[in-house]
Amino acid sequence: MVWETKQAEKSETSQDLSAGALSLTLTPSRDAFVHLAAIHFSGNVSQTVTVKLTSPTGANYVFEIKSTTLSSADDFVYEPNKPLLVPSGWTLTLASTNSGTPAITAYASIVYQGR
């Protein structure tokens, strides 16, 4: 599939990790293809970052796409080999823990293309 950058959409948020964990969700109203999910931290962290896909069917239908424990890192990037389909009504969640983190801010972005 070929796509132009003008067709890209994004969902973004930031979170001070001393105040709570980061969670960014994408629940498209129409099918979407995720090209990138990334977090930049304002300083080095040792946290667990996850990317999960959840069906609207219920809590038993949560699929962990990627989980990584960062160690003294300031970036996490999930870039699938081919765009990841997130069907209409499903939820893609990009999350980071905040255990033992001083005042560090996490900046998260999901870049996708609607169908």
N, CA, C and O of each residue as an XYZ file, in Angstrom:
460
protein
N       0.841     -1.167      0.000
C       0.000      0.000      0.000
C       0.893      1.240      0.000
O       1.851      1.317      0.768
N       0.586      2.184     -0.841
C       1.308      3.448     -0.900
C       0.424      4.515     -0.260
O      -0.769      4.601     -0.550
N       1.014      5.318      0.603
C       0.247      6.393      1.223
C       1.087      7.647      1.269
O       2.315      7.592      1.339
N       0.416      8.763      1.228
C       1.087     10.053      1.250
C       1.011     10.620      2.662
O       0.067     10.341      3.402
N       2.006     11.415      3.030
C       2.036     11.957      4.388
C       0.825     12.826      4.692
O       0.416     12.922      5.849
N       0.242     13.464      3.677
C      -0.930     14.309      3.950
C      -2.122     13.473      4.397
O      -3.072     14.023      4.955
N      -2.103     12.152      4.168
C      -3.183     11.282      4.589
C      -2.990     10.787      6.018
O      -3.911     10.205      6.592
N      -1.829     11.003      6.600
C      -1.535     10.508      7.941
C      -2.309     11.298      8.986
O      -2.523     12.503      8.855
N      -2.716     10.589     10.017
C      -3.365     11.206     11.167
C      -2.553     10.807     12.386
O      -1.753      9.873     12.325
N      -2.757     11.515     13.499
C      -2.001     11.182     14.697
C      -2.850     11.395     15.939
O      -3.791     12.188     15.961
N      -2.481     10.659     16.958
C      -3.056     10.818     18.284
C      -1.871     11.026     19.212
O      -0.918     10.248     19.173
N      -1.912     12.063     20.049
C      -0.759     12.385     20.890
C      -1.189     12.771     22.300
O      -2.300     13.253     22.520
N      -0.290     12.549     23.242
C      -0.488     12.997     24.615
C       0.866     13.083     25.307
O       1.867     12.594     24.785
N       0.893     13.700     26.469
C       2.098     13.709     27.298
C       1.678     13.436     28.737
O       0.524     13.641     29.114
N       2.642     12.966     29.534
C       2.349     12.631     30.926
C       3.597     12.824     31.774
O       4.669     12.323     31.434
N       3.459     13.544     32.871
C       4.524     13.647     33.863
C       4.515     12.329     34.636
O       3.556     12.041     35.353
N       5.566     11.530     34.497
C       5.577     10.195     35.094
C       5.651     10.224     36.624
O       5.366      9.214     37.268
N       6.028     11.359     37.213
C       6.007     11.432     38.679
C       4.573     11.537     39.189
O       4.317     11.317     40.372
N       3.637     11.872     38.299
C       2.228     12.012     38.669
C       1.384     10.795     38.279
O       0.271     10.636     38.781
N       1.893      9.938     37.397
C       1.115      8.778     36.975
C       1.690      8.135     35.736
O       2.562      8.696     35.074
N       1.193      6.949     35.429
C       1.629      6.207     34.247
C       1.048      6.838     32.983
O       0.044      7.548     33.031
N       1.690      6.567     31.871
C       1.242      7.078     30.566
C       0.336      6.052     29.900
O       0.616      4.854     29.932
N      -0.744      6.523     29.300
C      -1.598      5.660     28.488
C      -2.201      6.498     27.365
O      -2.859      7.509     27.610
N      -1.965      6.064     26.138
C      -2.530      6.722     24.957
C      -3.327      5.675     24.200
O      -2.806      4.607     23.878
N      -4.589      5.975     23.912
C      -5.427      5.011     23.202
C      -5.905      5.570     21.879
O      -6.092      6.775     21.712
N      -6.094      4.658     20.948
C      -6.663      4.973     19.639
C      -7.824      4.016     19.432
O      -7.624      2.802     19.385
N      -9.045      4.549     19.307
C     -10.238      3.751     19.028
C     -10.888      4.354     17.792
O     -11.729      5.247     17.901
N     -10.501      3.868     16.616
C     -10.999      4.489     15.391
C     -12.479      4.192     15.120
O     -12.980      3.113     15.436
N     -13.154      5.165     14.536
C     -14.558      4.982     14.148
C     -14.658      4.269     12.803
O     -15.726      3.796     12.417
N     -13.531      4.199     12.095
C     -13.433      3.411     10.860
C     -12.090      2.685     10.916
O     -11.203      3.098     11.662
N     -11.927      1.627     10.152
C     -10.669      0.878     10.166
C      -9.490      1.827      9.988
O      -9.557      2.787      9.220
N      -8.407      1.541     10.713
C      -7.201      2.360     10.620
C      -5.982      1.450     10.548
O      -5.987      0.336     11.072
N      -4.939      1.945      9.890
C      -3.674      1.235      9.792
C      -2.621      2.023     10.557
O      -2.322      3.166     10.212
N      -2.062      1.412     11.595
C      -1.048      2.071     12.418
C       0.320      1.861     11.785
O       0.715      0.733     11.487
N       1.033      2.956     11.585
C       2.369      2.925     11.001
C       3.460      3.074     12.058
O       4.587      2.621     11.857
N       3.126      3.714     13.194
C       4.143      4.011     14.201
C       3.472      4.296     15.539
O       2.448      4.978     15.601
N       4.057      3.771     16.598
C       3.670      4.124     17.967
C       4.976      4.396     18.711
O       5.848      3.529     18.766
N       5.116      5.576     19.275
C       6.409      5.953     19.851
C       6.230      6.789     21.113
O       5.240      7.500     21.285
N       7.230      6.676     21.989
C       7.283      7.509     23.193
C       8.689      8.087     23.297
O       9.682      7.372     23.161
N       8.754      9.385     23.541
C      10.023     10.046     23.851
C       9.935     10.504     25.306
O       8.960     11.138     25.709
N      10.953     10.179     26.079
C      11.020     10.576     27.482
C      11.992     11.744     27.610
O      13.005     11.789     26.912
N      11.687     12.694     28.503
C      12.542     13.884     28.657
C      13.869     13.557     29.339
O      14.738     14.423     29.442
N      14.032     12.341     29.797
C      15.285     11.879     30.390
C      15.321     10.364     30.329
O      14.338      9.732     29.941
N      16.444      9.780     30.707
C      16.553      8.321     30.687
C      15.641      7.697     31.733
O      15.541      8.190     32.856
N      14.979      6.614     31.358
C      14.068      5.904     32.254
C      14.345      4.404     32.200
O      14.978      3.901     31.272
N      13.861      3.719     33.207
C      13.827      2.256     33.225
C      12.380      1.881     33.501
O      11.976      1.729     34.653
N      11.611      1.736     32.442
C      10.172      1.487     32.525
C       9.781      0.391     31.540
O      10.551      0.045     30.645
N       8.581     -0.150     31.712
C       8.036     -1.126     30.772
C       7.028     -0.420     29.880
O       6.128      0.273     30.354
N       7.201     -0.610     28.587
C       6.308     -0.010     27.592
C       5.574     -1.141     26.881
O       6.179     -2.148     26.514
N       4.264     -0.970     26.688
C       3.469     -1.996     26.001
C       2.602     -1.391     24.910
O       2.179     -0.237     24.980
N       2.357     -2.211     23.905
C       1.406     -1.887     22.841
C       0.401     -3.035     22.836
O       0.777     -4.191     22.647
N      -0.882     -2.716     23.045
C      -1.922     -3.742     23.123
C      -3.075     -3.408     22.194
O      -3.378     -2.241     21.944
N      -3.709     -4.454     21.688
C      -4.888     -4.333     20.834
C      -6.038     -5.011     21.564
O      -5.934     -6.177     21.945
N      -7.145     -4.278     21.760
C      -8.283     -4.790     22.516
C      -9.536     -4.791     21.648
O      -9.888     -3.788     21.028
N     -10.193     -5.938     21.623
C     -11.445     -6.098     20.888
C     -12.595     -5.507     21.696
O     -12.553     -5.530     22.926
N     -13.617     -4.980     21.034
C     -14.782     -4.494     21.773
C     -15.594     -5.638     22.383
O     -16.535     -5.389     23.137
N     -15.246     -6.883     22.068
C     -15.960     -8.047     22.597
C     -15.828     -8.151     24.105
O     -16.770     -8.563     24.782
N     -14.653     -7.780     24.649
C     -14.514     -7.820     26.092
C     -13.088     -8.017     26.559
O     -12.161     -8.125     25.756
N     -12.926     -8.061     27.890
C     -11.612     -8.102     28.525
C     -10.808     -9.355     28.182
O      -9.583     -9.336     28.299
N     -11.442    -10.421     27.770
C     -10.714    -11.640     27.406
C     -10.063    -11.534     26.038
O      -9.326    -12.434     25.635
N     -10.320    -10.461     25.325
C      -9.798    -10.284     23.969
C      -8.809     -9.127     23.922
O      -8.973     -8.186     23.145
N      -7.776     -9.210     24.765
C      -6.701     -8.224     24.793
C      -5.450     -8.918     24.270
O      -5.028     -9.941     24.808
N      -4.864     -8.358     23.224
C      -3.717     -8.982     22.573
C      -2.501     -8.070     22.722
O      -2.500     -6.937     22.242
N      -1.469     -8.577     23.392
C      -0.248     -7.804     23.573
C       0.586     -7.907     22.299
O       1.055     -8.989     21.946
N       0.767     -6.799     21.621
C       1.501     -6.748     20.360
C       3.003     -6.634     20.624
O       3.814     -7.261     19.942
N       3.358     -5.828     21.619
C       4.774     -5.585     21.928
C       4.890     -5.180     23.395
O       4.077     -4.405     23.898
N       5.895     -5.704     24.070
C       6.207     -5.283     25.427
C       7.728     -5.234     25.558
O       8.422     -6.194     25.224
N       8.226     -4.121     26.041
C       9.666     -3.922     26.172
C       9.968     -3.262     27.506
O       9.297     -2.312     27.910
N      10.981     -3.773     28.183
C      11.454     -3.121     29.398
C      12.668     -2.286     29.021
O      13.710     -2.814     28.631
N      12.514     -0.979     29.145
C      13.599     -0.055     28.821
C      14.550      0.043     30.010
O      14.127     -0.046     31.163
N      15.820      0.224     29.727
C      16.827      0.406     30.774
C      17.704      1.589     30.387
O      18.466      1.524     29.422
N      17.588      2.663     31.148
C      18.345      3.894     30.884
C      18.189      4.344     29.431
O      19.171      4.638     28.749
N      16.941      4.391     28.975
C      16.646      4.788     27.597
C      15.715      5.992     27.603
O      15.001      6.234     28.577
N      15.730      6.747     26.502
C      14.823      7.893     26.423
C      13.882      7.827     25.230
O      13.169      8.793     24.961
N      13.862      6.709     24.507
C      12.956      6.555     23.369
C      12.479      5.114     23.249
O      13.217      4.171     23.536
N      11.228      4.964     22.817
C      10.652      3.677     22.440
C       9.942      3.886     21.118
O       9.164      4.829     20.971
N      10.203      3.015     20.152
C       9.538      3.115     18.850
C       9.048      1.731     18.441
O       9.823      0.776     18.384
N       7.744      1.637     18.155
C       7.167      0.421     17.580
C       6.766      0.769     16.153
O       5.873      1.584     15.922
N       7.436      0.143     15.214
C       7.152      0.367     13.798
C       6.967     -1.010     13.156
O       7.946     -1.691     12.849
N       5.704     -1.420     12.954
C       5.463     -2.760     12.411
C       6.040     -2.912     11.003
O       6.180     -1.935     10.268
N       6.373     -4.161     10.637
C       6.905     -4.435      9.294
C       5.939     -4.005      8.201
O       6.355     -3.563      7.131
N       4.661     -4.137      8.475
C       3.626     -3.610      7.581
C       2.583     -2.968      8.480
O       2.487     -3.328      9.653
N       1.802     -2.033      7.969
C       0.835     -1.332      8.815
C      -0.077     -2.306      9.573
O      -0.562     -3.288      9.013
N      -0.294     -2.014     10.840
C      -1.122     -2.839     11.720
C      -2.574     -2.391     11.620
O      -2.891     -1.236     11.901
N      -3.459     -3.305     11.220
C      -4.885     -2.982     11.110
C      -5.508     -2.905     12.499
O      -5.399     -3.839     13.293
N      -6.158     -1.786     12.780
C      -6.967     -1.628     13.984
C      -8.405     -1.467     13.482
O      -8.785     -0.397     13.005
N      -9.201     -2.536     13.592
C     -10.573     -2.457     13.077
C     -11.414     -1.423     13.818
O     -11.135     -1.087     14.969
N     -12.426     -0.935     13.154
C     -13.359      0.016     13.748
C     -13.880     -0.524     15.077
O     -14.329     -1.668     15.155
N     -13.819      0.305     16.126
C     -14.318     -0.085     17.433
C     -13.294     -0.769     18.323
O     -13.489     -0.838     19.537
N     -12.222     -1.267     17.761
C     -11.151     -1.859     18.558
C     -10.312     -0.727     19.146
O     -10.435      0.420     18.716
N      -9.462     -1.037     20.126
C      -8.618     -0.030     20.758
C      -7.160     -0.469     20.743
O      -6.830     -1.585     21.143
N      -6.297      0.421     20.278
C      -4.857      0.224     20.382
C      -4.383      1.102     21.537
O      -4.685      2.295     21.578
N      -3.645      0.514     22.470
C      -3.150      1.250     23.632
C      -1.634      1.222     23.659
O      -1.021      0.160     23.546
N      -1.034      2.388     23.809
C       0.398      2.563     23.999
C       0.565      3.046     25.436
O       0.028      4.090     25.805
N       1.313      2.287     26.257
C       1.390      2.625     27.679
C       2.805      2.472     28.215
O       3.612      1.705     27.691
N       3.083      3.229     29.281
C       4.362      3.138     29.983
C       4.097      3.144     31.479
O       3.238      3.881     31.962
N       4.837      2.320     32.209
C       4.754      2.349     33.668
C       5.451      3.611     34.178
O       6.078      4.340     33.409
N       5.334      3.854     35.474
C       5.982      5.035     36.062
C       6.654      4.714     37.385
O       6.768      5.585     38.248
N       7.100      3.480     37.555
C       7.690      3.080     38.831
C       9.035      3.763     39.083
O       9.948      3.682     38.262
N       9.141      4.431     40.221
C      10.393      5.043     40.645
C      10.928      6.147     39.758
O      12.129      6.419     39.765
N      10.058      6.789     38.993
C      10.519      7.813     38.053
C      10.449      9.200     38.675
O       9.411      9.580     39.216
N      11.536      9.962     38.607
C      11.468     11.364     39.046
C      10.670     12.186     38.034
O       9.978     11.623     37.185
N      10.761     13.464     38.118
C       9.981     14.347     37.242
C      10.453     14.246     35.794
O      11.196     15.100     35.308
N      10.018     13.207     35.127
C      10.322     13.002     33.709
C       8.997     12.981     32.964
O       8.036     12.359     33.418
N       8.941     13.651     31.832
C       7.726     13.692     31.029
C       7.860     12.743     29.851
O       8.899     12.684     29.192
N       6.790     12.004     29.598
C       6.728     11.104     28.451
C       5.824     11.734     27.401
O       4.727     12.196     27.715
N       6.287     11.751     26.151
C       5.536     12.310     25.018
C       5.229     11.154     24.069
O       6.145     10.544     23.518
N       3.946     10.849     23.877
C       3.557      9.677     23.099
C       2.796     10.075     21.843
O       2.059     11.060     21.823
N       2.997      9.274     20.786
C       2.323      9.533     19.522
C       2.023      8.215     18.808
O       2.855      7.308     18.773
N       0.827      8.129     18.245
C       0.447      7.020     17.368
C       0.131      7.638     16.014
O      -0.732      8.510     15.904
N       0.841      7.177     14.981
C       0.634      7.694     13.623
C      -0.086      6.613     12.843
O       0.347      5.462     12.807
N      -1.199      6.997     12.215
C      -2.032      6.028     11.523
C      -2.681      6.620     10.281
O      -2.643      7.828     10.046
N      -3.269      5.742      9.507
C      -3.979      6.156      8.298
C      -5.360      5.528      8.345
O      -5.492      4.317      8.517
N      -6.385      6.348      8.192
C      -7.744      5.820      8.136
C      -8.011      5.167      6.795
O      -7.434      5.546      5.776
N      -8.880      4.199      6.810
C      -9.219      3.486      5.568
C     -10.252      4.254      4.795
O     -10.669      3.820      3.721
